[in-house]
């Protein structure tokens, strides 16, 4: 049975390092300390979102349809993945989104207007 490598210690939640690699063909083993990729530290949900995002070539409408979620939820998930990978979502962009959501909640703009403003 093949298992996915976990990137986080189940006891203390610190990052894990790989210490042994083995070739499944010739049984060669290599020992040492190897870091996992940034993607190994993402949650299963974030990895699935990335898979759907790539499969749909970043087309938000298709992602919305496939996952059954709204445009703001797609954008929020994308922001979460960006932060989880160690990058920042610009505060200006974040403030702009929050203002658009506030206006939408207050009925100042329609959902379609909000979508246009987000783009």
C-alpha positions in Angstrom: 0.0 0.0 0.0 1.4 3.4 -1.0 1.0 6.2 1.6 1.5 9.9 1.1 4.4 11.5 3.0 3.2 13.7 5.8 5.0 17.0 6.3 4.0 17.8 9.9 4.8 16.0 13.1 1.6 14.5 14.5 2.9 15.1 18.1 4.2 18.7 18.0 3.2 20.0 14.5 6.8 20.9 13.6 8.0 20.3 10.0 9.3 16.8 9.3 12.5 16.0 7.3 12.9 12.9 5.2 15.9 10.9 6.4 15.9 7.9 4.1 15.1 7.3 0.4 14.8 3.9 -1.3 14.6 3.0 -5.0 11.7 0.6 -5.6 13.5 -0.8 -8.6 17.0 -1.7 -7.4 16.5 -1.2 -3.6 19.3 1.4 -3.4 18.9 3.3 -0.2 20.2 6.8 0.6 20.3 8.2 4.1 20.6 11.8 5.1 18.4 14.8 5.8 16.2 15.9 3.0 13.6 18.6 3.0 10.1 18.1 1.5 8.7 20.5 -1.0 6.4 23.3 0.1 3.5 21.4 -1.3 4.2 18.5 1.2 3.2 20.8 4.0 -0.2 21.7 2.6 -3.4 20.2 3.8 -5.3 17.7 1.7 -8.0 20.3 1.1 -5.4 22.8 -0.2 -3.8 20.2 -2.4 -7.1 19.2 -3.9 -8.0 22.9 -4.5 -4.6 23.3 -6.3 -5.3 20.2 -8.4 -8.8 21.6 -9.4 -7.3 25.0 -10.1 -4.6 23.7 -12.4 -7.0 21.2 -14.1 -9.3 24.2 -14.9 -6.4 26.4 -16.0 -7.3 29.0 -13.3 -10.8 29.5 -14.8 -12.7 30.7 -11.8 -16.1 29.9 -13.3 -15.1 26.3 -13.9 -13.6 26.0 -10.4 -16.8 27.4 -8.9 -18.8 24.9 -10.9 -16.6 21.9 -10.1 -16.3 22.6 -6.4 -19.8 24.0 -5.9 -18.5 27.1 -4.3 -18.9 30.9 -4.9 -16.4 33.2 -6.4 -15.4 34.8 -3.1 -14.8 31.3 -1.7 -12.5 30.4 -4.6 -10.5 33.6 -4.1 -10.3 33.0 -0.3 -9.1 29.4 -0.9 -6.5 30.7 -3.3 -5.3 33.3 -0.8 -5.1 30.6 1.9 -2.9 28.4 -0.4 -0.7 31.4 -1.3 -0.2 32.1 2.5 0.4 28.4 3.2 3.1 28.3 0.6 4.9 31.2 2.4 3.9 34.1 0.3 1.9 37.2 1.2 -1.4 38.4 -0.2 -1.0 42.1 -0.6 -2.8 44.2 2.0 -4.0 46.6 -0.7 -5.7 43.7 -2.6 -7.1 42.3 0.7 -8.5 45.7 1.8 -10.1 46.1 -1.7 -11.7 42.7 -1.4 -13.0 43.5 2.1 -14.5 46.7 0.8 -16.2 45.0 -2.1 -17.7 42.3 0.3 -18.8 45.1 2.7 -20.6 46.9 -0.1 -22.2 43.6 -1.3 -23.4 42.7 2.2 -24.9 46.2 2.6 -26.7 45.9 -0.7 -24.8 48.8 -2.3 -23.8 46.6 -5.2 -25.1 43.5 -6.9 -23.2 40.1 -7.0 -22.4 40.6 -10.6 -21.0 44.1 -9.9 -18.9 42.6 -7.1 -17.5 40.0 -9.5 -16.6 42.6 -12.0 -14.9 44.7 -9.3 -12.9 41.7 -8.1 -11.5 41.1 -11.5 
